[in-house]
């Protein structure tokens, strides 16, 4: 059997699987930053039912899942541009973050995670003994 291949179609298909399309994005948009002794991560999840959100932690990997149901079968859709189905994203966290104390809040379509830095990873002062006196330095 002879099969023709189109390298441009194959590249386009691969790009859609990796990066997604406007109608079906591959990942949840996210912002992340540090605020003092904690990290903050926000995911845009507009229109998601809060009961469909699932947040899990295993070791240093945080997994966020959310779903937006398909439109009701009796609706005649005129336009359908909002992505539907199950969305999932994983964050790989550093060893210095305290995954046991993650705080999550979902308000106005934004899921916000607050992840504190572990106490052992925070800067501290160490006393150094020399001769008959002590001097504190930053470590």
Secondary structure, DSSP 8 states (H G I E B T S, - for coil): ------HHHHHHHHHHHHHB-SSSBSS--EEEEEETTEEEEEEE-TT--GGG-EEEEETTEEEEEEEE----TT---S---S--EEEEEEEE--TTB-GGG-EEEEETTEEEEEEEB-GGGS--EEEEEETTEEEEEE-
